[in-house]
Amino acid sequence: MFRRLFSLFNLDIITIYLAHQLLIVLAGYFAVIFFPGHYDPRQFFALVGQGLNRWDAGWYLRIAQEGYNQKSAAFFPLYPLLIHLLSRLGVDPAAAGIFISNLSLAGILAIFYRLASMDYDPQTSRRAMWYLALFPTAFYLSAIYTESLYLLLVLLTFYFLRQGRWLPAGLCGMLAASTRNTGVFLLFPGLWEYWRATKGKISKDVLFLALIPAGLLFFMIFLQAELGNPLAFVEAQQFWHRSFAWPWLSVEQAAVLLWENRSFGRQLLDLSFTLAGLALFFMSLGKERPSYTLFALIGLLVPLFSPAPHAPLLSMPRFVMVLFPIYLTLARLVKVERGHNFILALTSSLFFFLYLLFARGYWVA
């Protein structure tokens, strides 16, 4: 079993994983020692680790230790549940969260390479891995956030769908829907892959895909039992001042706020990542698998339907990061090594800078 497990990781995957971790370590360490404060430079791992425990990480750790309330219902349960289980074994909750995220990251690279290799040559597949691991907000894949676990489950779902293994695809999709609200929409790419694989001949094994929305259903049942409201995860959005709007209005409002110089840095960051994600999406049309395109479209649209007045594109740099098809599109478009190296230099520099800000406690996404 261990030999089969280690066969998933080739030298390229290990190298890319270590490059990601090197940026995390350097930026996390510099975020502390380059600024005034009380610290012991010899406590290297403690200094590096504290940068991974910021903002929403506190919500997941509180849920893992104290359970849910009306406000924390906005955060889906699988990730804090895993933290809770490891803490029951004596692991520090923050260390448990970092461990889960970084273990998931290793799995992401291994599965993404295999998934990419189904359609692309090894060089393009390797480049796509580099772009994912060093995306400017890819540090969330190592932080105490759900992004890493969610993306791993998404990739596993697509990997099993491509193989026609409907039961494991349904189970992984169910777990993804228990990790992030957008996970439930994996049902639609799943149905497309099923239709294509069976040439429209539906049989009872399509019911395995019904496991995907069951992840959300189980959470709703839990919320009914715990808080008396199965839709508490929807109503909790009011605490972040999110409300309904059409996607183009969300983008327009962000542009207006940017023009008026209101929270200029945040609006610029959010708008830049949103437009980059949309550009890569449109460039993927007709080139990537329709199920991938559908996944990316849903991942872009869902948050755009629920803007906040102060930040219409709130967290879009983080939401765009998990849309794995954009890395395949980018890798396909890059034809020369010089262009590839330029992209890596740009994204890794932004990764370092944005993570340094995040580790210092500034909001990034």
ROFI-479860 format. One line per 4 residues: their letters; for each residue x, y, z of N, C-alpha, C. Coordinates in steps of 0.05 Angstrom, whole numbers. Layout:
N
A = X Y Z X Y Z X Y Z; ... .
END
This chain:
365
MFRR = 17 -24 0 0 0 0 17 25 0; 38 25 17 56 48 18 71 53 -8; 78 31 -22 92 34 -47 73 47 -67; 48 39 -67 28 51 -85 24 80 -78 .
LFSL = 24 87 -52 20 114 -44 44 132 -53; 68 122 -49 91 138 -56 95 140 -87; 82 122 -101 84 123 -131 69 148 -142; 52 159 -126 37 183 -134 55 208 -135 .
FNLD = 78 207 -121 95 230 -118 121 227 -134; 123 241 -156 148 240 -171 165 264 -162; 189 266 -174 208 287 -167 197 315 -172; 182 318 -194 170 344 -200 150 353 -179 .
IITI = 134 335 -170 114 341 -149 127 349 -123; 148 334 -116 162 340 -91 176 367 -93; 188 373 -116 202 399 -120 182 422 -118; 159 419 -131 139 441 -130 128 444 -102 .
YLAH = 123 423 -89 114 424 -61 134 439 -43; 159 432 -46 180 445 -30 183 474 -37; 180 481 -62 182 509 -71 159 526 -57; 135 514 -57 113 528 -43 119 531 -13 .
QLLI = 129 511 -1 135 512 28 158 531 34; 177 533 16 199 552 20 189 581 20; 171 587 2 159 614 3 143 619 28; 129 599 37 114 601 62 132 607 86 .
VLAG = 154 591 87 173 594 109 187 621 109; 197 629 86 212 654 84 194 678 89; 171 679 76 153 702 80 142 703 108; 136 679 119 125 678 147 146 687 167 .
YFAV = 171 680 163 192 687 181 199 717 179; 201 727 154 207 755 150 185 773 160; 160 763 159 138 779 168 140 785 198; 156 770 212 160 774 241 186 789 246 .
IFFP = 209 779 236 235 790 244 241 817 231; 228 824 209 233 850 197 218 873 209; 202 867 229 185 888 241 191 889 271; 188 912 284 192 914 313 173 896 328 .
GHYD = 182 885 350 165 869 367 182 851 385; 168 837 402 181 818 421 179 790 410; 202 778 403 202 751 392 230 740 396; 231 714 395 256 699 397 262 687 370 .
PRQF = 282 697 356 288 686 329 294 656 329; 301 646 352 307 617 353 282 600 352; 259 612 358 234 597 356 223 598 328; 239 586 310 234 588 282 206 578 274 .
FALV = 200 553 281 175 541 272 151 555 285; 153 564 309 131 578 322 126 605 307; 147 618 299 144 644 285 132 639 257; 141 618 243 130 612 217 101 604 219 .
GQGL = 95 587 238 68 576 241 47 596 247; 54 617 262 34 636 270 22 652 247; 37 655 226 27 668 202 5 653 188; 3 627 193 -17 610 180 -43 610 195 .
NRWD = -43 624 218 -67 624 236 -77 653 237; -91 661 216 -101 689 214 -130 689 204; -145 709 211 -172 715 202 -191 691 205; -200 679 182 -220 658 184 -210 633 199 .
AGWY = -184 631 201 -173 608 216 -184 607 244; -189 630 256 -200 631 283 -228 619 284; -243 623 263 -270 611 263 -269 580 263; -251 569 246 -250 540 245 -240 528 271 .
LRIA = -221 542 284 -210 532 309 -231 534 331; -247 555 331 -268 558 351 -290 537 347; -297 532 322 -317 511 317 -307 484 326; -282 479 320 -270 453 328 -270 449 358 .
QEGY = -268 470 373 -266 468 402 -292 474 417; -309 491 405 -333 499 419 -359 493 405; -358 485 380 -383 479 365 -393 504 351; -418 501 341 -429 522 324 -447 541 339 .
NQKS = -449 566 328 -470 585 337 -481 597 311; -499 617 315 -513 628 292 -494 641 272; -472 653 281 -454 666 263 -434 647 250; -424 628 265 -404 609 254 -417 589 236 .
AAFF = -444 588 234 -458 570 216 -450 575 187; -439 598 181 -430 604 154 -407 586 145; -394 573 163 -370 557 157 -378 527 158; -372 513 136 -380 485 133 -364 467 151 .
PLYP = -374 443 157 -364 428 180 -340 409 177; -334 399 153 -315 377 151 -287 385 161; -278 408 153 -251 417 162 -249 420 192; -267 435 205 -265 437 234 -269 410 248 .
LLIH = -285 393 236 -289 366 247 -263 350 248; -248 352 226 -222 338 225 -203 350 246; -203 376 249 -186 389 269 -195 379 297; -221 377 301 -231 368 327 -222 339 333 .
LLSR = -223 322 313 -216 294 317 -186 292 323; -169 307 310 -140 306 316 -134 318 343; -149 338 351 -145 350 377 -153 331 399; -172 314 394 -180 293 413 -158 273 417 .
LGVD = -139 271 398 -116 253 400 -92 267 413; -97 292 422 -75 306 435 -60 326 418; -68 329 393 -55 348 375 -65 376 381; -47 396 382 -56 424 385 -74 431 361 .
PAAA = -97 444 366 -116 449 344 -104 465 321; -88 485 327 -75 501 305 -56 483 289; -40 467 303 -22 448 290 -37 428 273; -60 419 283 -77 401 268 -87 413 242 .
GIFI = -96 438 243 -105 452 220 -83 455 199; -60 463 208 -37 466 189 -30 439 177; -30 418 193 -24 391 183 -44 382 162; -69 386 167 -90 378 148 -87 393 122 .
SNLS = -82 419 123 -80 435 99 -56 427 83; -33 423 96 -8 417 81 -8 388 71; -20 370 85 -23 343 75 -41 343 51; -63 358 52 -81 361 29 -67 373 5 .
LAGI = -49 392 10 -34 404 -12 -17 384 -27; -4 366 -12 11 345 -25 -7 328 -42; -30 321 -32 -49 306 -48 -59 321 -72; -63 347 -69 -72 364 -92 -53 361 -115 .
LAIF = -27 365 -110 -7 364 -131 -6 337 -144; -8 316 -128 -7 289 -139 -31 283 -157; -55 290 -148 -79 284 -164 -82 303 -187; -74 328 -183 -76 347 -205 -58 339 -229 .
YRLA = -34 329 -222 -16 320 -244 -29 297 -259; -40 278 -245 -52 256 -258 -77 264 -275; -92 282 -264 -116 292 -278 -107 307 -303; -87 325 -301 -78 340 -324 -66 322 -345 .
SMDY = -53 301 -336 -40 282 -355 -60 267 -372; -85 267 -364 -105 254 -381 -110 269 -407; -104 295 -408 -109 311 -431 -84 325 -443; -63 327 -427 -40 343 -435 -15 327 -432 .
DPQT = 6 336 -446 32 324 -445 45 330 -418; 66 316 -410 79 320 -384 88 348 -379; 99 362 -400 109 389 -395 87 408 -388; 64 407 -402 42 424 -396 30 417 -369 .
SRRA = 29 392 -362 19 384 -336 36 394 -313; 63 393 -317 81 404 -297 78 434 -294; 75 448 -316 72 477 -315 46 484 -300; 25 469 -305 0 474 -291 3 471 -261 .
MWYL = 18 451 -253 23 447 -224 38 470 -212; 58 480 -227 73 503 -217 55 528 -214; 38 532 -233 20 556 -232 1 553 -208; -8 529 -203 -26 525 -180 -11 530 -153 .
ALFP = 12 517 -150 26 518 -125 37 546 -118; 43 562 -139 55 588 -135 36 610 -143; 10 604 -145 -10 625 -150 -8 646 -128; -12 672 -134 -7 692 -113 -22 688 -87 .
TAFY = -45 675 -87 -59 670 -62 -59 640 -54; -40 625 -66 -38 596 -60 -29 591 -31; -20 612 -17 -12 607 11 -36 598 28; -61 603 18 -84 593 33 -85 563 33 .
LSAI = -71 550 15 -70 521 14 -53 510 37; -37 526 50 -22 518 73 -33 529 99; -50 550 98 -61 562 121 -84 546 133; -94 555 156 -116 541 169 -142 551 157 .
YTES = -145 543 132 -169 550 116 -178 524 102; -202 525 91 -213 501 78 -204 497 50; -190 517 38 -184 515 10 -169 490 2; -150 482 18 -133 459 11 -150 433 11 .
LYLL = -164 428 32 -181 404 34 -202 404 13; -214 427 8 -235 429 -12 -225 423 -40; -202 435 -47 -191 431 -74 -183 402 -78; -172 389 -57 -164 361 -59 -189 344 -65 .
LVLL = -211 349 -51 -235 333 -55 -247 339 -82; -246 364 -92 -255 370 -119 -240 355 -140; -213 355 -137 -196 341 -157 -201 311 -156; -204 300 -132 -210 272 -130 -237 265 -143 .
TFYF = -257 283 -139 -283 279 -152 -280 277 -182; -266 297 -194 -262 297 -223 -245 273 -232; -226 266 -217 -208 243 -224 -225 218 -226; -242 213 -206 -259 189 -207 -280 191 -228 .
LRQG = -291 215 -233 -310 219 -255 -298 211 -282; -273 220 -286 -260 214 -311 -255 185 -315; -253 170 -293 -249 141 -295 -276 125 -295; -298 139 -293 -324 126 -292 -329 111 -266 .
RWLP = -316 119 -245 -319 107 -218 -338 124 -202; -364 119 -206 -385 137 -197 -388 138 -166; -384 115 -153 -387 114 -124 -366 131 -110; -340 126 -115 -319 144 -102 -322 173 -111 .
AGLC = -331 178 -136 -335 205 -144 -357 218 -127; -379 204 -123 -401 214 -107 -393 219 -78; -377 201 -67 -368 203 -39 -349 228 -36; -331 231 -55 -313 254 -53 -328 280 -57 .
GMLA = -348 280 -75 -364 303 -79 -380 310 -55; -390 290 -41 -405 293 -16 -387 307 5; -363 298 7 -344 310 26 -337 338 19; -334 344 -8 -329 371 -17 -353 389 -10 .
ASTR = -377 379 -12 -401 394 -6 -404 398 24; -389 383 40 -388 386 69 -366 405 78; -350 413 58 -327 430 64 -331 459 56; -343 463 33 -349 490 22 -377 491 10 .
NTGV = -390 514 11 -417 515 0 -418 510 -30; -397 517 -45 -397 512 -73 -393 482 -80; -386 466 -61 -382 437 -67 -407 423 -77; -430 433 -69 -455 419 -77 -459 421 -107 .
FLLF = -447 442 -120 -451 446 -149 -433 427 -165; -417 410 -152 -402 389 -167 -422 369 -179; -447 370 -170 -467 352 -182 -469 356 -212; -468 381 -221 -473 387 -249 -450 378 -267 .
PGLW = -425 384 -261 -404 372 -277 -404 341 -275; -412 331 -252 -414 302 -249 -434 290 -268; -458 302 -270 -478 292 -288 -470 294 -317; -455 315 -324 -445 317 -351 -426 295 -357 .
EYWR = -407 289 -339 -387 268 -344 -402 241 -346; -422 237 -329 -437 212 -330 -451 209 -357; -464 230 -366 -478 230 -392 -459 224 -415; -436 236 -414 -417 232 -435 -406 203 -435 .
ATKG = -400 193 -411 -388 166 -409 -408 144 -416; -433 148 -410 -453 128 -416 -468 133 -442; -460 154 -456 -474 162 -481 -504 165 -478; -511 176 -455 -539 182 -450 -556 159 -440 .
KISK = -543 136 -436 -558 112 -426 -556 112 -395; -577 122 -382 -577 125 -353 -585 98 -340; -569 91 -320 -576 67 -304 -575 75 -274; -579 55 -257 -583 61 -229 -557 72 -216 .
DVLF = -533 68 -228 -509 78 -216 -507 108 -217; -525 122 -232 -525 151 -231 -533 161 -203; -546 143 -188 -555 151 -161 -531 156 -142; -508 145 -150 -484 150 -133 -477 180 -133 .
LALI = -483 193 -155 -478 222 -157 -497 238 -139; -519 226 -131 -537 239 -112 -524 242 -84; -502 228 -80 -487 231 -54 -476 259 -52; -471 273 -74 -458 299 -73 -475 319 -58 .
PAGL = -500 324 -65 -517 343 -49 -523 332 -21; -519 306 -16 -523 296 11 -504 309 31; -481 318 21 -462 331 40 -474 356 51; -488 372 34 -502 396 44 -526 388 61 .
LFFM = -540 367 53 -564 359 67 -557 351 96; -535 336 99 -527 327 126 -521 352 143; -508 372 132 -502 396 147 -527 410 155; -547 411 137 -572 424 144 -587 409 166 .
IFLQ = -586 383 165 -598 367 187 -585 373 213; -558 375 212 -543 381 237 -551 409 247; -553 428 230 -560 455 238 -588 456 250; -606 440 239 -633 439 250 -632 428 278 .
AELG = -617 407 282 -615 395 309 -600 413 329; -579 427 319 -562 442 337 -573 470 342; -582 484 320 -590 512 322 -619 517 316; -633 495 309 -662 498 303 -668 512 277 .
NPLA = -648 513 259 -652 526 233 -634 513 212; -646 498 194 -630 484 173 -616 503 154; -626 528 152 -615 547 133 -597 568 148; -588 561 172 -571 579 187 -546 587 172 .
FVEA = -536 569 154 -512 576 139 -517 598 119; -542 600 109 -549 622 91 -554 648 107; -569 646 128 -575 670 144 -550 682 157; -530 665 162 -505 676 174 -491 695 156 .
QQFW = -497 695 130 -483 714 112 -489 743 119; -511 748 133 -517 775 140 -496 787 158; -482 771 173 -461 781 191 -437 792 176; -434 783 151 -414 794 133 -426 814 113 .
HRSF = -451 821 117 -465 841 101 -468 833 72; -468 807 67 -472 798 40 -502 798 33; -508 805 8 -536 805 -2 -535 798 -31; -559 794 -43 -561 786 -71 -556 810 -90 .
AWPW = -542 804 -111 -539 823 -133 -531 808 -158; -536 819 -182 -528 806 -206 -497 808 -209; -484 788 -219 -454 788 -220 -442 812 -233; -454 822 -255 -442 845 -269 -444 871 -252 .
LSVE = -465 871 -235 -468 894 -217 -446 893 -195; -439 870 -186 -418 867 -166 -391 877 -177; -385 870 -202 -360 879 -214 -361 909 -218; -384 919 -227 -387 948 -232 -384 964 -206 .
QAAV = -396 954 -185 -394 968 -159 -365 969 -149; -351 947 -153 -322 946 -145 -306 967 -161; -312 969 -187 -298 989 -203 -305 1017 -194; -330 1022 -186 -337 1048 -176 -323 1055 -150 .
LLWE = -321 1036 -132 -307 1041 -107 -277 1046 -112; -266 1031 -131 -238 1035 -138 -234 1063 -149; -252 1072 -167 -250 1099 -179 -253 1120 -158; -269 1115 -138 -274 1135 -117 -252 1133 -95 .
NRSF = -233 1115 -99 -210 1112 -80 -220 1105 -52; -240 1087 -51 -250 1077 -25 -239 1049 -21; -221 1046 -1 -207 1021 4 -193 1013 -22; -177 1030 -33 -165 1027 -59 -150 1001 -62 .
GRQL = -133 994 -42 -117 970 -44 -134 945 -46; -155 943 -29 -172 920 -28 -187 918 -55; -199 940 -64 -215 939 -89 -197 932 -112; -173 942 -113 -155 936 -135 -148 906 -135 .
LDLS = -142 896 -112 -135 867 -110 -158 850 -118; -182 855 -107 -205 839 -113 -213 840 -142; -212 865 -153 -220 868 -181 -200 855 -200; -174 858 -194 -153 846 -211 -156 816 -213 .
FTLA = -160 803 -191 -162 774 -191 -188 765 -204; -209 780 -200 -234 772 -212 -232 774 -243; -221 796 -252 -219 800 -281 -199 779 -293; -178 773 -279 -159 753 -289 -172 725 -290 .
GLAL = -188 719 -269 -203 693 -270 -223 692 -293; -237 714 -297 -257 715 -319 -242 713 -346; -220 727 -349 -205 726 -374 -196 697 -381; -185 683 -361 -176 656 -365 -199 637 -370 .
FFMS = -222 643 -357 -246 627 -363 -254 630 -392; -256 654 -402 -265 658 -429 -245 646 -449; -219 647 -442 -199 635 -460 -201 604 -459; -214 593 -439 -216 564 -437 -240 553 -452 .
LGKE = -258 571 -460 -283 562 -473 -276 547 -499; -287 523 -502 -282 507 -525 -255 493 -526; -239 498 -505 -212 485 -504 -210 464 -482; -222 470 -459 -222 451 -437 -247 434 -437 .
RPSY = -248 413 -422 -272 397 -420 -295 413 -410; -319 408 -421 -342 424 -412 -348 421 -382; -341 399 -370 -346 396 -341 -327 414 -326; -302 417 -336 -283 436 -323 -293 465 -326 .
TLFA = -302 471 -350 -312 498 -355 -336 505 -338; -354 485 -334 -377 489 -317 -369 493 -288; -349 478 -279 -340 481 -251 -328 509 -247; -312 518 -266 -300 545 -264 -321 567 -265 .
LIGL = -341 564 -283 -362 583 -285 -378 586 -259; -385 564 -247 -399 564 -221 -382 577 -199; -356 570 -199 -338 580 -179 -335 611 -181; -338 621 -205 -336 650 -209 -362 664 -202 .
LVPL = -384 652 -211 -410 665 -208 -422 665 -180; -420 643 -166 -433 641 -140 -425 664 -121; -399 670 -117 -393 692 -99 -401 719 -111; -402 722 -137 -410 747 -149 -439 753 -145 .
FSPA = -455 733 -139 -483 737 -133 -488 747 -105; -467 747 -88 -471 755 -60 -449 775 -51; -450 799 -61 -429 819 -54 -435 832 -26; -414 844 -15 -417 860 9 -414 889 0 .
PHAP = -429 908 13 -428 936 4 -400 948 5; -384 941 25 -357 953 27 -337 939 10; -343 914 1 -325 898 -16 -341 880 -34; -351 890 -57 -368 875 -74 -356 848 -84 .
LLSM = -329 848 -85 -315 824 -94 -300 811 -71; -313 811 -48 -300 801 -24 -290 773 -27; -264 769 -21 -251 743 -21 -247 730 -49; -252 745 -70 -249 733 -97 -221 724 -103 .
PRFV = -199 738 -94 -173 727 -99 -169 698 -88; -183 692 -66 -182 665 -54 -200 646 -69; -224 655 -77 -243 638 -91 -233 631 -119; -219 649 -132 -208 643 -159 -186 623 -157 .
MVLF = -171 623 -135 -148 606 -132 -155 576 -134; -178 568 -126 -185 539 -126 -197 530 -153; -199 547 -172 -210 540 -198 -188 527 -215; -184 502 -212 -161 488 -224 -160 490 -255 .
PIYL = -183 492 -269 -181 493 -298 -166 517 -308; -165 539 -293 -150 563 -303 -120 557 -306; -110 539 -289 -81 532 -291 -76 515 -316; -95 498 -323 -92 483 -347 -92 501 -372 .
TLAR = -110 521 -371 -112 540 -394 -86 556 -396; -77 566 -373 -52 582 -374 -28 565 -383; -26 540 -374 -4 523 -383 -6 517 -412; -30 514 -423 -34 509 -451 -26 533 -468 .
LVKV = -31 557 -458 -25 582 -473 5 589 -473; 19 581 -452 48 587 -451 63 568 -468; 76 578 -489 90 561 -508 120 559 -505; 132 580 -492 161 581 -491 170 582 -461 .
ERGH = 194 572 -457 205 571 -430 208 599 -417; 215 618 -434 218 646 -423 192 656 -412; 170 651 -426 144 660 -416 136 645 -390; 143 619 -389 137 604 -365 153 615 -341 .
NFIL = 178 621 -345 195 631 -323 185 659 -314; 176 675 -334 166 702 -326 141 699 -309; 123 681 -316 99 678 -300 106 668 -272; 124 650 -270 132 640 -243 145 662 -227 .
ALTS = 162 678 -239 175 700 -225 154 720 -215; 134 726 -231 113 745 -224 95 733 -202; 85 709 -205 67 698 -186 80 692 -159; 105 682 -160 119 676 -135 125 702 -119 .
SLFF = 131 723 -134 136 749 -121 111 759 -107; 88 757 -121 63 765 -110 55 747 -87; 60 721 -89 56 702 -68 71 711 -43; 96 717 -46 113 725 -23 102 750 -10 .
FLYL = 96 770 -26 87 796 -16 59 794 -3; 41 780 -16 14 778 -4 14 761 21; 30 740 21 31 723 45 44 738 68; 64 755 62 77 771 83 56 789 96 .
LFAR = 39 802 79 18 819 90 -2 802 107; -9 779 96 -28 762 110 -17 753 137; 8 745 137 21 736 162 24 759 182; 25 784 173 26 807 190 -2 814 201 .
GYWV = -23 801 191 -50 806 201 -67 823 183; -57 830 159 -72 846 141 -91 828 125; -115 839 119 -134 824 103 -125 823 74; -125 799 62 -117 795 35 -141 786 18 .
A = -154 765 28 -177 754 13 -195 737 31 .
END
